[in-house]
Amino acid sequence: MSGDREIRPFRLDTAEEAISDLHRRIAATRWPGRELVDDRSQGVQLAALQELARYWTADHDWRAFETRLNAFPQFTTEIDGVRIHFLHVRSRHEDALPLIMTHGWPGSVVELLGAVGPLTDPTAYGGRAEDAFHLVLPSLPGYGFSGEPAELGWENGRIARAWAELMNRLGYQRYVAQGGDVGAAVTDFMGRQGPDGLLGIHVNLLAPALDLKDHLPAGTDQERAARDAVTTFATDGFAYFLEQSTRPQTIGYALLDSPVALAAWMLDHDTDSYYKMARAFTDKQATGGLTRDSILDNITLYWLTGTGASAARWYWEFGRFQAAAAGHAPPPLQVPVAFTTFPGELWAAPRSWAEAVYPTLAYFNEADRGGHFAAWEEPELFASELRAAFRGVRQ
């Protein structure tokens, strides 16, 4: 990858007019009537979204998030023609293991911030100094403060190669990688490409199960429950995935024009996460790190960066790549794989599924709590999983 390799400091400084414009647009929202059911089966519920909008304009403090984000070392660098934004937080423990973590959709680096402390300074959270990590948290191309690709082809393999280049550029000769959601798909590709220096990967979504569910074990109650969960997602919770993988530009017009439409689209991801986020507004009950403010920090990040459409295009690239690869086995894994199942995940994959997809599985655990946004929801539990998952590759 040739071109400008310079690493430049980055600092967030939002124009006041951008925030004022956001508030004006929220106030001008045209609301639909109330849904005709008592659950989310017709979509995001009116009461939850109206309370979100009220809090967004009356109480949410974007400047507080700006201060929080700017407290972390942030940088940008150009890789393969795209500006990549990333946080680079080194542990005070010099022997820490470098770790690159990739967020997903509708997430961003916001969902990973709560885990920074437990991962970089484990002794402050009941861990051991030898379990510390140096963290690299990039924003996916087209997401957040990273640039928007101007050409086709930014699928998981290309992003994985960019991440390997980023770690090389930072001088890391030995490192590990982690991801959930979109980040799980990218990290999976890193494990199959096996770049120099990659010691192992950890994922917390068994993304291939969406295509392989009919070929995975289904003899136990747990396996059948996982298969049923995949089927439910593919028939009832698939709306955002189908739209973004086939018509990202179409939904992009709404996502860049109406902040309330953007918020509704981002909340309507999966049942477990939706109800946790909705309760943060309607009942003022936060589930771990899923507070009203952090949820709105993430949505506002998408709004102010205007990345609703460009982020959605990853799904189009994913669908295009899947179609081209149909009938071909993926490249074999080149490194050990660690997997954690969180009970609130889209489908809670049993060990037999993880072993079938990842023959090099070296670590598996079923957490007792947490969902799709595990690092966001349960940052300390998530960090403890990564410590355990990568303990065997530190030697």
C-alpha positions as CSV (number, residue, x, y, z in Angstrom):
1,M,0.0,0.0,0.0
2,S,1.8,3.1,-1.2
3,G,1.1,6.8,-0.7
4,D,1.1,9.1,2.3
5,R,2.0,7.0,5.4
6,E,2.1,9.9,7.9
7,I,0.3,9.5,11.1
8,R,-1.4,12.8,12.1
9,P,-2.9,13.8,15.5
10,F,-6.7,14.2,15.5
11,R,-8.9,16.3,17.7
12,L,-12.7,16.6,17.6
13,D,-14.0,20.2,17.4
14,T,-17.6,20.5,16.4
15,A,-19.0,23.8,15.1
16,E,-21.8,25.2,17.2
17,E,-23.9,25.7,14.1
18,A,-23.8,22.0,13.4
19,I,-25.3,21.3,16.9
20,S,-27.9,24.0,16.4
21,D,-28.9,22.6,13.1
22,L,-29.3,19.2,14.6
23,H,-31.7,20.6,17.3
24,R,-33.7,22.5,14.7
25,R,-34.2,19.4,12.6
26,I,-35.3,17.3,15.6
27,A,-37.8,20.0,16.5
28,A,-39.2,19.9,12.9
29,T,-39.8,16.1,12.9
30,R,-43.1,14.9,11.4
31,W,-44.2,12.1,13.7
32,P,-46.3,9.1,12.6
33,G,-49.2,7.8,14.7
34,R,-48.6,5.4,17.5
35,E,-47.9,1.8,16.5
36,L,-50.9,-0.5,16.8
37,V,-49.2,-3.2,18.9
38,D,-47.7,-3.2,22.4
39,D,-44.2,-4.5,21.3
40,R,-41.6,-3.7,18.7
41,S,-43.1,-5.9,16.0
42,Q,-44.1,-2.9,13.9
43,G,-40.8,-1.1,14.6
44,V,-39.4,1.4,17.0
45,Q,-42.1,2.5,19.4
46,L,-43.3,6.1,19.3
47,A,-43.1,6.8,23.0
48,A,-39.4,5.7,23.1
49,L,-38.4,7.7,20.1
50,Q,-40.3,10.9,21.3
51,E,-38.6,10.7,24.7
52,L,-35.2,10.2,22.9
53,A,-35.8,13.3,20.8
54,R,-36.8,15.3,23.9
55,Y,-33.7,14.3,25.8
56,W,-31.6,14.8,22.7
57,T,-32.4,18.5,22.5
58,A,-33.0,19.3,26.2
59,D,-30.4,17.3,28.1
60,H,-27.8,15.6,25.9
61,D,-24.4,17.2,26.1
62,W,-22.3,16.6,23.0
63,R,-19.6,18.8,24.3
64,A,-19.1,16.4,27.3
65,F,-18.6,13.6,24.8
66,E,-16.3,15.7,22.8
67,T,-14.2,16.3,25.9
68,R,-14.2,12.6,26.7
69,L,-13.1,11.5,23.3
70,N,-10.4,14.1,23.1
71,A,-8.9,12.8,26.3
72,F,-7.8,9.7,24.3
73,P,-4.9,9.9,21.9
74,Q,-6.5,10.0,18.4
75,F,-4.9,10.0,15.0
76,T,-5.6,9.7,11.3
77,T,-3.5,8.1,8.5
78,E,-4.2,7.3,4.9
79,I,-4.3,3.6,3.9
80,D,-5.1,2.5,0.4
81,G,-6.5,5.9,-0.5
82,V,-8.8,6.2,2.5
83,R,-8.3,8.3,5.7
84,I,-8.5,6.1,8.7
85,H,-9.3,7.5,12.1
86,F,-8.2,5.6,15.2
87,L,-7.6,5.8,18.9
88,H,-4.2,4.5,20.0
89,V,-4.1,4.0,23.8
90,R,-0.9,2.5,25.1
91,S,-0.9,0.8,28.5
92,R,1.4,2.0,31.3
93,H,2.6,-1.6,31.4
94,E,5.2,-1.7,28.7
95,D,5.0,-5.4,28.1
96,A,1.3,-5.1,27.2
97,L,0.0,-7.1,24.2
98,P,-1.1,-4.9,21.2
99,L,-4.8,-5.4,20.4
100,I,-6.7,-4.0,17.5
101,M,-10.5,-3.9,18.1
102,T,-13.1,-3.3,15.4
103,H,-16.6,-1.9,16.1
104,G,-19.7,-2.7,14.1
105,W,-23.0,-1.2,12.9
106,P,-24.8,0.7,14.2
107,G,-21.9,1.2,16.5
108,S,-18.7,3.2,16.4
109,V,-15.6,3.7,18.7
110,V,-18.2,4.9,21.2
111,E,-19.2,1.3,22.0
112,L,-15.6,0.4,22.9
113,L,-14.6,3.3,25.1
114,G,-15.8,1.8,28.4
115,A,-13.5,-1.2,27.9
116,V,-10.4,1.0,27.4
117,G,-9.6,1.3,31.1
118,P,-10.1,-2.3,32.0
119,L,-8.0,-3.5,29.0
120,T,-5.1,-1.0,29.3
121,D,-4.9,-0.9,33.1
122,P,-6.2,-4.2,34.4
123,T,-4.7,-3.8,37.8
124,A,-7.1,-0.9,38.5
125,Y,-10.0,-3.4,37.8
126,G,-8.9,-6.5,39.7
127,G,-6.7,-7.9,36.9
128,R,-3.0,-8.6,36.6
129,A,-0.4,-6.4,35.0
130,E,0.6,-9.2,32.6
131,D,-2.9,-9.2,31.1
132,A,-2.6,-5.5,29.9
133,F,-3.2,-4.5,26.3
134,H,-2.0,-1.6,24.1
135,L,-5.2,-0.6,22.2
136,V,-5.8,0.4,18.6
137,L,-9.4,1.3,17.9
138,P,-10.0,2.3,14.3
139,S,-13.2,3.7,12.8
140,L,-14.3,1.5,9.8
141,P,-14.0,3.1,6.4
142,G,-17.1,5.2,5.8
143,Y,-17.8,5.3,9.6
144,G,-17.3,8.1,12.1
145,F,-14.2,10.2,11.5
146,S,-12.7,7.8,8.9
147,G,-13.0,8.8,5.2
148,E,-15.6,7.6,2.8
149,P,-14.3,5.2,0.2
150,A,-14.6,6.7,-3.3
151,E,-14.4,3.3,-5.1
152,L,-15.9,-0.1,-4.8
153,G,-14.2,-3.0,-3.1
154,W,-14.0,-2.1,0.6
155,E,-15.2,-5.5,1.8
156,N,-13.9,-7.4,4.8
157,G,-10.8,-8.6,3.2
158,R,-9.6,-5.2,2.1
159,I,-10.4,-3.7,5.5
160,A,-8.5,-6.6,7.1
161,R,-5.5,-5.8,5.0
162,A,-5.7,-2.2,5.9
163,W,-5.8,-3.1,9.6
164,A,-2.6,-5.2,9.2
165,E,-1.0,-2.2,7.5
166,L,-2.1,0.0,10.3
167,M,-0.6,-2.2,13.0
168,N,2.6,-2.5,10.9
169,R,2.7,1.3,10.5
170,L,2.5,1.6,14.3
171,G,5.5,-0.6,14.7
172,Y,3.7,-3.6,16.2
173,Q,5.3,-6.9,15.2
174,R,3.2,-9.1,17.5
175,Y,-0.5,-8.4,18.1
176,V,-4.0,-9.8,18.4
177,A,-7.4,-8.7,17.0
178,Q,-11.0,-8.6,18.2
179,G,-14.3,-7.8,16.7
180,G,-18.1,-8.0,17.1
181,D,-20.8,-7.5,14.4
182,V,-19.1,-6.0,11.3
183,G,-15.9,-6.1,13.3
184,A,-16.3,-9.9,13.8
185,A,-16.5,-10.3,10.0
186,V,-13.4,-8.1,9.5
187,T,-11.5,-9.9,12.3
188,D,-12.5,-13.3,10.8
189,F,-10.8,-12.3,7.6
190,M,-7.7,-11.2,9.5
191,G,-7.5,-14.7,10.9
192,R,-7.8,-16.2,7.5
193,Q,-5.3,-13.9,5.9
194,G,-2.8,-14.5,8.7
195,P,-0.7,-11.4,8.3
196,D,2.8,-11.4,9.8
197,G,2.6,-10.7,13.5
198,L,-1.1,-11.7,14.1
199,L,-1.0,-14.1,17.0
200,G,-4.8,-14.8,17.3
201,I,-8.3,-13.4,17.1
202,H,-11.3,-13.2,19.3
203,V,-14.9,-12.7,18.0
204,N,-18.2,-12.5,19.8
205,L,-20.6,-13.0,16.9
206,L,-20.5,-16.2,14.8
207,A,-21.3,-14.3,11.6
208,P,-20.9,-17.3,9.2
209,A,-23.9,-19.0,11.0
210,L,-26.3,-16.7,9.0
211,D,-25.3,-18.7,5.9
212,L,-24.4,-22.0,7.5
213,K,-27.2,-22.6,9.9
214,D,-28.6,-25.6,8.0
215,H,-25.2,-27.2,8.0
216,L,-24.4,-26.7,11.7
217,P,-25.2,-29.2,14.5
218,A,-28.8,-29.2,15.6
219,G,-29.0,-32.2,17.9
220,T,-29.2,-30.5,21.3
221,D,-31.7,-28.1,22.7
222,Q,-29.0,-25.4,22.8
223,E,-28.1,-26.0,19.1
224,R,-31.8,-26.0,18.0
225,A,-32.3,-22.7,20.0
226,A,-29.4,-21.1,18.2
227,R,-30.7,-22.3,14.8
228,D,-34.2,-20.9,15.6
229,A,-32.6,-17.6,16.6
230,V,-30.8,-17.3,13.3
231,T,-34.1,-18.1,11.5
232,T,-35.9,-15.5,13.5
233,F,-33.3,-12.9,12.7
234,A,-33.4,-13.8,9.0
235,T,-37.2,-13.5,8.8
236,D,-38.2,-10.9,11.4
237,G,-35.1,-8.9,12.4
238,F,-33.5,-8.6,9.0
239,A,-35.1,-5.3,7.7
240,Y,-32.0,-3.1,8.2
241,F,-29.7,-5.8,6.8
242,L,-31.7,-6.4,3.7
243,E,-32.1,-2.7,2.9
244,Q,-28.5,-1.8,3.5
245,S,-27.2,-4.8,1.6
246,T,-29.3,-4.0,-1.5
247,R,-30.2,-0.3,-1.4
248,P,-27.9,1.6,0.9
249,Q,-28.1,4.8,-1.1
250,T,-31.9,4.8,-0.8
251,I,-32.0,4.6,2.9
252,G,-29.1,7.0,3.1
253,Y,-31.2,9.9,1.9
254,A,-33.4,9.6,5.0
255,L,-30.4,9.0,7.3
256,L,-28.7,12.2,6.3
257,D,-31.8,14.4,6.2
258,S,-33.6,13.5,9.5
259,P,-31.9,12.9,12.8
260,V,-34.9,11.2,14.2
261,A,-35.1,8.8,11.2
262,L,-31.4,8.1,11.8
263,A,-32.1,7.4,15.5
264,A,-35.0,5.1,14.7
265,W,-33.0,3.2,12.1
266,M,-30.1,2.7,14.5
267,L,-32.2,1.5,17.4
268,D,-34.1,-1.0,15.2
269,H,-31.2,-3.5,15.2
270,D,-32.2,-6.5,17.3
271,T,-34.8,-7.2,19.9
272,D,-32.5,-7.5,23.0
273,S,-30.5,-4.4,22.2
274,Y,-33.7,-2.4,21.2
275,Y,-35.5,-3.0,24.5
276,K,-32.4,-2.2,26.5
277,M,-31.9,1.1,24.6
278,A,-35.6,1.9,24.7
279,R,-35.8,1.4,28.5
280,A,-32.9,3.8,28.9
281,F,-35.3,6.5,27.7
282,T,-38.8,5.4,28.7
283,D,-37.9,3.9,32.1
284,K,-34.6,5.7,32.7
285,Q,-33.1,2.3,33.3
286,A,-29.6,1.9,31.9
287,T,-28.2,-1.6,31.2
288,G,-24.6,-1.3,32.0
289,G,-22.9,1.2,29.6
290,L,-26.1,1.6,27.5
291,T,-27.0,4.9,29.1
292,R,-29.1,7.6,27.4
293,D,-26.1,9.8,26.9
294,S,-23.8,7.1,25.4
295,I,-26.6,6.0,23.1
296,L,-27.0,9.5,21.9
297,D,-23.3,10.1,21.7
298,N,-23.2,7.3,19.2
299,I,-26.2,8.5,17.2
300,T,-24.9,12.1,17.2
301,L,-21.5,10.9,15.9
302,Y,-23.3,9.4,12.9
303,W,-25.3,12.5,12.3
304,L,-22.5,15.1,12.6
305,T,-20.2,13.0,10.4
306,G,-22.9,12.4,7.8
307,T,-22.0,8.8,7.6
308,G,-25.5,7.1,7.5
309,A,-25.2,6.2,3.8
310,S,-21.5,5.4,3.7
311,A,-21.6,3.2,6.7
312,A,-24.6,1.3,5.2
313,R,-22.6,0.6,2.1
314,W,-20.5,-2.0,4.0
315,Y,-23.5,-4.3,3.8
316,W,-23.8,-3.8,0.0
317,E,-20.1,-4.7,-0.3
318,F,-20.6,-7.7,2.0
319,G,-23.6,-9.0,-0.1
320,R,-21.6,-8.5,-3.3
321,F,-18.7,-10.4,-1.9
322,Q,-20.9,-13.2,-0.6
323,A,-22.5,-13.7,-3.9
324,A,-19.2,-13.9,-5.7
325,A,-17.9,-16.4,-3.1
326,A,-20.9,-18.6,-3.2
327,G,-20.0,-22.3,-3.5
328,H,-16.4,-21.7,-2.5
329,A,-15.0,-22.6,0.9
330,P,-13.4,-19.7,2.7
331,P,-9.6,-19.7,3.2
332,P,-8.6,-21.8,6.2
333,L,-7.8,-20.1,9.5
334,Q,-4.1,-19.2,10.0
335,V,-4.2,-18.4,13.7
336,P,-5.9,-19.6,17.0
337,V,-9.5,-18.4,17.5
338,A,-11.2,-17.4,20.7
339,F,-14.9,-17.1,21.0
340,T,-17.3,-15.8,23.7
341,T,-21.0,-16.3,23.5
342,F,-23.1,-13.6,25.2
343,P,-26.7,-14.7,26.0
344,G,-28.4,-11.6,24.5
345,E,-26.5,-12.0,21.1
346,L,-28.5,-12.2,17.9
347,W,-27.9,-16.0,18.2
348,A,-26.1,-17.4,21.2
349,A,-23.7,-19.8,19.4
350,P,-23.0,-23.1,21.2
351,R,-19.5,-24.5,21.4
352,S,-20.2,-27.1,18.7
353,W,-21.0,-24.3,16.3
354,A,-17.8,-22.4,17.1
355,E,-15.8,-25.6,16.6
356,A,-17.5,-26.3,13.3
357,V,-16.8,-22.8,11.9
358,Y,-13.3,-22.4,13.6
359,P,-11.3,-25.6,13.6
360,T,-8.5,-23.7,15.3
361,L,-10.7,-22.8,18.3
362,A,-8.4,-22.4,21.3
363,Y,-10.8,-20.7,23.8
364,F,-14.6,-20.8,24.3
365,N,-16.8,-19.4,27.0
366,E,-20.4,-18.7,27.6
367,A,-20.8,-15.4,29.5
368,D,-23.7,-15.1,32.0
369,R,-24.8,-11.7,30.8
370,G,-24.4,-9.2,27.9
371,G,-25.8,-9.0,24.4
372,H,-24.8,-7.9,20.9
373,F,-23.0,-4.7,22.1
374,A,-21.0,-6.7,24.7
375,A,-18.1,-4.2,25.1
376,W,-20.6,-1.3,25.5
377,E,-23.0,-3.0,27.7
378,E,-20.6,-5.0,30.0
379,P,-17.1,-3.5,29.5
380,E,-15.5,-5.1,32.5
381,L,-16.9,-8.5,31.8
382,F,-15.9,-8.1,28.2
383,A,-12.3,-7.1,29.2
384,S,-12.0,-10.1,31.5
385,E,-13.0,-12.3,28.5
386,L,-10.3,-10.9,26.3
387,R,-7.7,-11.3,29.1
388,A,-8.6,-15.0,29.3
389,A,-8.9,-15.5,25.6
390,F,-5.4,-14.2,24.7
391,R,-3.6,-15.5,27.8
392,G,-2.3,-18.4,25.8
393,V,-0.7,-16.4,23.0
394,R,1.3,-14.0,25.2
395,Q,4.3,-16.3,25.7
